[in-house]
Amino acid sequence: MTSSWGTLALIALLPGTLRFSDLRRKVAGVSERMLSQTLKQLEGDGLVRRRSFPVVPPRVEYALTEQGKQAALLVQALADWIEDTLPELTRG
């Protein structure tokens, strides 16, 4: 959760469930491999739920767990605060 990709993935999932490809588009700049690793870590931490469908081509969806939603809201609030106060912080 403390990685930048983990933070961005949590925030991207706040509105609701996303397929892997949609999530990758929302987390601009992340490689497929890095996003996959990040999601596995978040799933292992109990913050993200992965749902796989037995279809061809494979379909996988990701959603926040209740703990994941709580964490994502806190991370979003911090990101918003940083964005709002960054101009003041950089002025010194």
N, CA, C and O of each residue as an XYZ file, in Angstrom:
368
protein
N       0.817     -1.188      0.000
C       0.000      0.000      0.000
C       0.864      1.255      0.000
O       0.441      2.302     -0.490
N       2.054      1.154      0.540
C       2.881      2.352      0.640
C       3.643      2.666     -0.641
O       4.262      3.725     -0.739
N       3.613      1.772     -1.622
C       4.273      2.081     -2.884
C       3.419      3.070     -3.667
O       2.208      3.159     -3.466
N       4.060      3.804     -4.553
C       3.294      4.769     -5.353
C       2.267      4.060     -6.230
O       1.152      4.554     -6.400
N       2.632      2.905     -6.786
C       1.671      2.182     -7.627
C       0.524      1.640     -6.792
O      -0.620      1.622     -7.245
N       0.819      1.198     -5.579
C      -0.237      0.706     -4.693
C      -1.210      1.809     -4.331
O      -2.425      1.608     -4.318
N      -0.665      2.969     -4.039
C      -1.491      4.128     -3.714
C      -2.387      4.498     -4.893
O      -3.585      4.721     -4.724
N      -1.805      4.561     -6.075
C      -2.581      4.920     -7.266
C      -3.640      3.869     -7.595
O      -4.741      4.211     -8.028
N      -3.315      2.597     -7.394
C      -4.288      1.526     -7.650
C      -5.461      1.623     -6.681
O      -6.613      1.461     -7.084
N      -5.176      1.883     -5.413
C      -6.260      2.030     -4.430
C      -7.176      3.188     -4.809
O      -8.399      3.052     -4.778
N      -6.591      4.314     -5.165
C      -7.393      5.480     -5.538
C      -8.207      5.194     -6.807
O      -9.365      5.602     -6.903
N      -7.612      4.505     -7.767
C      -8.307      4.188     -9.021
C      -9.498      3.264     -8.785
O     -10.484      3.317     -9.521
N      -9.406      2.417     -7.759
C     -10.481      1.468     -7.477
C     -11.587      2.053     -6.586
O     -12.608      1.401     -6.364
N     -11.395      3.259     -6.081
C     -12.414      3.862     -5.215
C     -13.804      3.929     -5.847
O     -14.782      3.622     -5.165
N     -13.938      4.317     -7.115
C     -15.283      4.385     -7.707
C     -15.969      3.025     -7.859
O     -17.196      2.961     -7.937
N     -15.190      1.937     -7.903
C     -15.818      0.623     -8.044
C     -14.928     -0.375     -8.753
O     -13.755     -0.112     -9.017
N     -15.501     -1.514     -9.053
C     -14.814     -2.639     -9.667
C     -14.290     -2.289    -11.057
O     -14.962     -1.629    -11.849
N     -13.069     -2.752    -11.329
C     -12.467     -2.528    -12.646
C     -11.817     -3.809    -13.151
O     -11.299     -4.611    -12.374
N     -11.856     -3.981    -14.457
C     -11.091     -5.053    -15.083
C      -9.628     -4.622    -15.120
O      -9.314     -3.436    -15.019
N      -8.738     -5.607    -15.267
C      -7.310     -5.331    -15.240
C      -6.933     -4.276    -16.273
O      -6.207     -3.334    -15.955
N      -7.414     -4.418    -17.497
C      -7.045     -3.478    -18.566
C      -7.550     -2.064    -18.266
O      -6.858     -1.089    -18.558
N      -8.740     -1.945    -17.692
C      -9.278     -0.631    -17.339
C      -8.470     -0.002    -16.205
O      -8.213      1.202    -16.205
N      -8.079     -0.826    -15.249
C      -7.273     -0.347    -14.135
C      -5.907      0.121    -14.625
O      -5.387      1.136    -14.163
N      -5.339     -0.618    -15.551
C      -4.030     -0.232    -16.095
C      -4.105      1.116    -16.814
O      -3.174      1.916    -16.729
N      -5.199      1.366    -17.512
C      -5.374      2.659    -18.174
C      -5.512      3.798    -17.156
O      -4.996      4.895    -17.369
N      -6.206      3.527    -16.056
C      -6.405      4.566    -15.033
C      -5.120      4.872    -14.274
O      -4.907      6.005    -13.840
N      -4.265      3.867    -14.112
C      -2.983      4.059    -13.427
C      -1.935      4.275    -14.513
O      -1.135      3.387    -14.809
N      -1.951      5.437    -15.085
C      -1.096      5.755    -16.233
C       0.377      5.577    -15.899
O       0.852      6.002    -14.846
N       1.089      4.936    -16.823
C       2.529      4.774    -16.678
C       2.971      3.470    -16.052
O       4.156      3.138    -16.097
N       2.054      2.724    -15.469
C       2.434      1.458    -14.830
C       2.526      0.360    -15.884
O       1.699      0.286    -16.793
N       3.537     -0.488    -15.754
C       3.659     -1.617    -16.670
C       2.689     -2.719    -16.236
O       2.237     -2.751    -15.091
N       2.385     -3.597    -17.150
C       1.488     -4.712    -16.853
C       2.063     -5.562    -15.715
O       1.341     -5.972    -14.807
N       3.351     -5.814    -15.779
C       4.007     -6.640    -14.762
C       3.964     -5.972    -13.383
O       3.660     -6.625    -12.385
N       4.264     -4.686    -13.330
C       4.267     -3.967    -12.054
C       2.863     -3.882    -11.466
O       2.688     -4.034    -10.257
N       1.860     -3.641    -12.312
C       0.491     -3.582    -11.821
C       0.069     -4.941    -11.281
O      -0.580     -5.023    -10.239
N       0.430     -5.992    -11.977
C       0.099     -7.345    -11.522
C       0.726     -7.622    -10.156
O       0.060     -8.135     -9.258
N       1.999     -7.284    -10.002
C       2.682     -7.485     -8.717
C       2.032     -6.649     -7.617
O       1.840     -7.124     -6.497
N       1.700     -5.412     -7.941
C       1.080     -4.512     -6.970
C      -0.266     -5.048     -6.519
O      -0.576     -5.039     -5.327
N      -1.065     -5.516     -7.467
C      -2.386     -6.047     -7.124
C      -2.279     -7.317     -6.287
O      -3.086     -7.530     -5.382
N      -1.299     -8.155     -6.577
C      -1.091     -9.357     -5.763
C      -0.750     -8.980     -4.329
O      -1.239     -9.596     -3.383
N       0.097     -7.957     -4.175
C       0.474     -7.493     -2.835
C      -0.735     -6.922     -2.105
O      -0.956     -7.226     -0.933
N      -1.512     -6.102     -2.789
C      -2.702     -5.518     -2.176
C      -3.729     -6.588     -1.823
O      -4.409     -6.490     -0.801
N      -3.839     -7.600     -2.661
C      -4.744     -8.711     -2.369
C      -4.246     -9.482     -1.139
O      -5.030     -9.850     -0.264
N      -2.940     -9.716     -1.091
C      -2.347    -10.401      0.053
C      -2.521     -9.626      1.352
O      -2.636    -10.218      2.425
N      -2.539     -8.304      1.252
C      -2.740     -7.446      2.422
C      -4.214     -7.334      2.815
O      -4.548     -6.748      3.844
N      -5.090     -7.902      1.985
C      -6.517     -7.859      2.290
C      -7.200     -6.570      1.889
O      -8.288     -6.268      2.380
N      -6.580     -5.802      1.002
C      -7.144     -4.521      0.594
C      -7.887     -4.592     -0.733
O      -8.751     -3.760     -1.009
N      -7.554     -5.580     -1.551
C      -8.162     -5.747     -2.877
C      -8.678     -7.171     -3.017
O      -8.050     -8.127     -2.562
N      -9.837     -7.290     -3.658
C     -10.421     -8.600     -3.951
C     -10.317     -8.847     -5.453
O     -10.692     -7.993     -6.257
N      -9.810    -10.013     -5.823
C      -9.658    -10.402     -7.227
C     -10.724    -11.432     -7.555
O     -10.922    -12.393     -6.813
N     -11.406    -11.224     -8.669
C     -12.431    -12.179     -9.109
C     -12.128    -12.580    -10.545
O     -12.072    -11.742    -11.445
N     -11.934    -13.870    -10.738
C     -11.598    -14.402    -12.052
C     -12.800    -15.151    -12.618
O     -13.464    -15.908    -11.911
N     -13.065    -14.929    -13.889
C     -14.183    -15.575    -14.562
C     -13.647    -16.622    -15.540
O     -12.713    -16.341    -16.291
N     -14.225    -17.823    -15.539
C     -13.744    -18.889    -16.425
C     -14.264    -18.738    -17.853
O     -15.093    -19.524    -18.312
N     -13.766    -17.720    -18.543
C     -14.178    -17.451    -19.919
C     -12.939    -17.260    -20.780
O     -11.835    -17.050    -20.277
N     -13.149    -17.337    -22.086
C     -12.066    -17.090    -23.030
C     -12.469    -15.878    -23.857
O     -13.544    -15.896    -24.456
N     -11.665    -14.835    -23.919
C     -10.395    -14.659    -23.218
C     -10.627    -14.459    -21.722
O     -11.728    -14.103    -21.304
N      -9.591    -14.687    -20.919
C      -9.736    -14.569    -19.469
C     -10.226    -13.178    -19.054
O      -9.848    -12.161    -19.636
N     -11.069    -13.171    -18.040
C     -11.594    -11.908    -17.523
C     -11.371    -11.881    -16.016
O     -11.796    -12.786    -15.298
N     -10.708    -10.845    -15.552
C     -10.414    -10.689    -14.127
C     -10.843     -9.298    -13.705
O     -10.576     -8.314    -14.395
N     -11.510     -9.229    -12.566
C     -11.948     -7.944    -12.026
C     -11.343     -7.738    -10.646
O     -11.086     -8.687     -9.906
N     -11.125     -6.473    -10.326
C     -10.557     -6.105     -9.030
C     -11.474     -5.101     -8.354
O     -12.034     -4.214     -8.998
N     -11.615     -5.257     -7.048
C     -12.431     -4.336     -6.255
C     -11.790     -4.183     -4.885
O     -11.027     -5.042     -4.444
N     -12.102     -3.099     -4.231
C     -11.601     -2.877     -2.885
C     -12.421     -3.672     -1.880
O     -13.638     -3.800     -2.021
N     -11.755     -4.200     -0.873
C     -12.450     -4.783      0.266
C     -12.887     -3.615      1.160
O     -12.578     -2.462      0.861
N     -13.594     -3.902      2.240
C     -13.986     -2.834      3.158
C     -12.754     -2.137      3.727
O     -12.716     -0.910      3.811
N     -11.753     -2.915      4.116
C     -10.510     -2.314      4.611
C      -9.827     -1.513      3.512
O      -9.262     -0.449      3.765
N      -9.884     -2.031      2.293
C      -9.299     -1.329      1.156
C      -9.970      0.006      0.914
O      -9.301      0.990      0.600
N     -11.299      0.053      1.058
C     -12.031      1.316      0.886
C     -11.607      2.325      1.942
O     -11.394      3.499      1.639
N     -11.484      1.864      3.184
C     -11.057      2.766      4.258
C      -9.651      3.308      3.971
O      -9.397      4.505      4.104
N      -8.756      2.420      3.583
C      -7.384      2.839      3.284
C      -7.355      3.787      2.090
O      -6.645      4.793      2.116
N      -8.117      3.477      1.046
C      -8.134      4.312     -0.158
C      -8.658      5.711      0.143
O      -8.147      6.692     -0.398
N      -9.666      5.815      0.994
C     -10.195      7.133      1.355
C      -9.154      7.959      2.110
O      -9.036      9.166      1.898
N      -8.408      7.308      2.984
C      -7.359      8.011      3.715
C      -6.233      8.449      2.786
O      -5.737      9.571      2.883
N      -5.837      7.561      1.891
C      -4.771      7.873      0.936
C      -5.222      8.983     -0.009
O      -4.437      9.870     -0.348
N      -6.475      8.936     -0.432
C      -7.018      9.982     -1.310
C      -7.010     11.334     -0.603
O      -6.654     12.350     -1.199
N      -7.401     11.342      0.666
C      -7.402     12.589      1.434
C      -5.982     13.154      1.537
O      -5.782     14.361      1.396
N      -5.012     12.296      1.781
C      -3.627     12.746      1.858
C      -3.149     13.277      0.508
O      -2.497     14.320      0.443
N      -3.471     12.561     -0.566
C      -3.075     13.003     -1.914
C      -3.711     14.352     -2.247
O      -3.069     15.216     -2.844
N      -4.973     14.526     -1.859
C      -5.644     15.809     -2.096
C      -4.967     16.922     -1.313
O      -4.757     18.016     -1.837
N      -4.623     16.645     -0.049
C      -3.956     17.650      0.779
C      -2.615     18.041      0.174
O      -2.281     19.224      0.108
N      -1.850     17.050     -0.265
C      -0.548     17.334     -0.879
C      -0.724     18.190     -2.128
O       0.004     19.162     -2.328
N      -1.676     17.831     -2.951
C      -1.919     18.592     -4.181
C      -2.323     20.030     -3.874
O      -1.891     20.965     -4.550
N      -3.150     20.196     -2.853
C      -3.623     21.534     -2.490
C      -2.519     22.388     -1.868
O      -2.469     23.595     -2.109
N      -1.647     21.792     -1.084
C      -0.646     22.563     -0.353
C       0.735     22.561     -1.004
O       1.638     23.248     -0.524
N       0.916     21.813     -2.074
C       2.222     21.745     -2.721
C       2.770     23.117     -3.120
O       3.951     23.383     -2.899
N       1.960     23.979     -3.692
C       2.507     25.309     -4.032
C       3.076     26.044     -2.814
O       4.111     26.702     -2.919
N       2.414     25.938     -1.669
C       2.917     26.571     -0.450
C       4.207     25.910      0.020
O       5.145     26.582      0.449
N       4.238     24.594     -0.068
C       5.402     23.850      0.405
C       6.644     24.141     -0.434
O       7.754     24.209      0.093
N       6.454     24.308     -1.712
C       7.605     24.530     -2.590
C       8.115     25.967     -2.517
O       9.254     26.243     -2.895
N       7.273     26.883     -2.031
C       7.714     28.266     -1.874
C       8.660     28.416     -0.677
O       9.453     29.355     -0.601
N       8.553     27.466      0.248
C       9.470     27.472      1.381
C       8.977     28.286      2.469
O       9.634     28.397      3.504
